[in-house]
């Protein structure tokens, strides 16, 4: 549980959740870090990591962060409904959901920030609806064909990485019903987070309490559904970067096994106006170095939309 001192605002009080209907009628649980409309600063649409929650962004839960964020929980996760057609859970549908969230909050055009598979979503949105996008801030993610870039630190050929990770996801989907009751009941607290911080998959967390909450929320997603989402999004091909004309900023983790840093660097190099920064971090860089990532975001916003 998050610890607070008398008079301190809790993370829950820094958020407002609201239900939004997407184009196909699916009910999406949207959220903002500006519940009372007091944040003075630019608005960013956050395309979050697959199945993840606001708790994965400690810097954005600071009432003085200076950035108004609007975002949503993916279909079938975090209070969002599953679509009637279970196949409608790919990047195309996530783009529709993101636009519905922007429309609900009255955002005509904004910088998009993506994490992990959310980077696929924001690049696809920028490609299809360039009039809604003023910049792209990518955190540990690539603009398509994500599964081929996984296991980056092992320097595997892309086809081997994709074959390995897709088949692993298929196995996890098949075994998901049996594994979900176990995963959802795992005790996740500061001690568990500390252990994970020594595995290499995740490094030391800046806010163990919020990290524990973020991990717990992810483990509450039925595993068969999570890997159904993963396999559907794995079909998203690489976006043509020559068609992207807005400024972009890439923040990579040197130890990231879910979105290879070398592929992020390559994507940045192929764009006309892009900056690449690599931090000593895992896939969870914004949880390990929240202040650094947030400062990079603020600086990018200042140069892109005038702060």
N, C-alpha and C positions, 0 to 999 in steps of 0.2 A: 504493500500500500504506500502511496505517495506520502512523504512526511512534510508537514507544514508547520509554521510557527504562527502564533496568534496574529490575525490580520492579514495573513498571506493568502493570496488567491490561488486556489487549486487548479490543476490542469483541466479538470472537468469544467470549471467555471470560465475557462478561457475559450471554450468551444460552444458552438451552437449547431445542432443537427436538425435537418429538415428533409422531408421526403419530396422527391422530384420525379415526375414522369418522363421517361425517355421517349424517343420517337415511336418505338414499338409498344408502348404502354407499360414497359417494365418499371416498377417502382424502385428508384435509386435513393439510397441514404446519402445525402450530401451534407457537407459540413464547412464551417468557416471558423477561423481563429479570431474573428472580430464580432463576438456575440452582441455587443452593444453599440457597434458602429463608431468606436472611438479611435481606431488605429488610423493614424495619418501617414499615408504612404501609398505607393503603387499597389495594385492588385495583381496577384499571380495565380494562375490556374495550376494546381499541383496534380499531375498525373502520377499517382502513387505506385509503389511496387505492388506486384500482384498479391491481392488478399491482405494487404497491410493496412495500418490504421494511423490516425494522427499521432499516436504515442511514439512513433518512430522518428518524429521531428521535434526534439526538445527545444531547439532554438526558436521554432515558430510558435511555441506555446508560451513564450515570454511576452507579457503584455506590452513590453517596450521594444519588440522586434522591428517595428517600423515597416512591416510588410503585411498587407491584408491578403490572406490566402483563402481561396475557395477550392473545394475538392469533393471527392465522393468515394464511397466504398464500392468495390467491384461487385458485379452481379452475383448474388448468392452468398455474399460475405458481409459481415458487420452491419446487419440489418437491411441490406438491399435484397430485393426479391430475386429469385431465379426467373429467367424468362420462360414463357410458355413453351417456346422452342428451345430446348437445351443446347442446340448448336449455335445459338446467337450469343456467344460469349468470346468473340475474337476481337482483334484490334479495331475492326470496322465498327463494332458495336460500342467499344470503349470510346471511340471518337464521338459517336452519337451521344453517349452519356455525358462526355465532357462538354459538348456544346449545349446540352440541356442544362447543365449546371451553370455555365456562363450566362445563359439566357435568364435563368431563375434569379441570379444575383445581379442582373442588369449590367453585365460586363460585355461590352461590344468588342473590345480588342485588348489583349494582354500578353505579357511574357508568360510562356509556358515553362514550368519546371517539371522534369520527369526523373523518376528514380527506377532503376532496374527495368522491368518490362514497361513501365510508364514512359520510358524514353521512346520506345516504339510508338506508343500512343501519341505522344506530342509531335513527333516527326510526321506521322501520318496525318494528324490534324493540320499541321502546317502545310503539308503538301496539298490537301484537299480544300482547305479553307484559309488561304494565305491572308485574306482580309481580316481574319480574327486574331492574327498572331503578330506581335512586334519583336519577339526574341525567343530564344530557346536556351534553357539552362539544364544541361544533362548531367545527372549524377549516377555514376556507375551503371551505365546502360549504353546501348548502341542502337542506331536507327534501322533495326531489322535483322533477321536471321540470327537472333540472339543465341540460340542453343549452339550454334557453330562456334561462338566465341567463348563459351564456358570452359572451365578448367584451364584458363589462360596461363597461370603460373607453371603448368606442366608442359607448355609449348607443344601441344598435340596438333596434328593437322586438323583443319577445320572439319573435314568430313568425319574424322574419328571422334572429335569432341561432340559433334551433333548426334552421331549414331549412339554414342554412349549415353548422353544425357536424355535423349528422346526415349530410348529403351528403358532407362531407369525410371522415367516418368510413367511410362506405360505399366511397368511392374508396380509402382506405387499406387497407381489408379486402381489396378486390379485388387491389390491388398488393402486398399483404403478403408473399406468398411470394417475390417478387423483391427486396423491400426488406430482408427479415429478414437474409440473409447479410451485407448491407452494414452494417446497424445494429449487429448483434452483434459486428462486428469493428472498430467505430470505437474509436480510442484515446481513452480517457476518463481524464484525470488532472487535476492541479491547474491546468494551463494551460487545458484545455478548460473547466473549471468557471469560471475567471476570465473567459474569453470569454463564456460564457453569462450571467455576472453583469452584463454590459454590454448585453444584448439587450433588457431590459425584460420579457421572458417570465419571467426569473429574475433576481434581484438578488444582490448580494454575499453569499457563503456564509460562515457562521461557522466551519465546519469543512470546508475544501475536500476533505480526504482522504475523510471519510465521505460527503460529497456525491457525490464521484466514484464511490464504491462503490455508492451508491444509484442513481445514473444508469445505471451499468454493469449492475446487476441488472435494471433496468427494460428496458434495450435487449436483454437476453437473452431476454425474452419474445417468442415468435414474433408478428410484427406482425399477421398475419391473425387470430390467436387473440385478441390484445389488443383489436383493434377489433371482433371478434365479441362479446367481453365488453362493450365500450363500447356497442355498438348495442343489445344486450339490456337493459342497465341504463338506457339512454335512455328506455325505455318506462315507467319507474317514475313514476307520477303524484305530484303533490304530496300530502303527508300532511296530514290534517285536524288542524291544530294545536290546535283547541279540545278535542280528546280527550287531549292531552298535559298532564298535571297536575304532573309533576316539574319542579324548577328546571332552567334551561338557561342556557348561556353561549355566546356566539358570538364568535369571533375572526376578523376579516376582514382581507384585504390590500387596500389602496387601489389597487394596480396589478394585481390579480388578473384574468386574462383567462379563467379556467376556472370561476370561481364568483363572480359579481358581488357586490361589497360592498353595493350598494343593495338587492339581493334578500335578502341576509343580514340587513340592518338591518330590512327590511320583515317578515321572518319573526319576528325578535325582538320587534318592536313588536306583533305579533298574539298573542303568548303572555302568559299571566297573570304568570309569574314568570321573566323572562329578562333577561340583561344582554348588551349589545353593545359590543365594543371593536374599533376599526379601527386597524391599524398600517400604517406606510409599508413595504409589503412586497408580494411577488408571491404566487402560489398556494403557494409553498414557504416560508411564513412561519415554520414551526417549524424550518427549516434556516437561515433568515436571522437570526431572533431567538429562538434556542432557550431562552435563559435567561428572556426576557420571557414567552414562551408557557408555559413550565414553571411560572413563578411564578404566573401567572394560574390554571393548573390546580390547583396546590397550594392557593391561596386558595379556589377553588371547592370543592375537596374538604373543606376545613376547615369551610366553611359548610353543606355538604350532608350529609356523613357524619361530621362531627366530627373530621376529620383523624386 
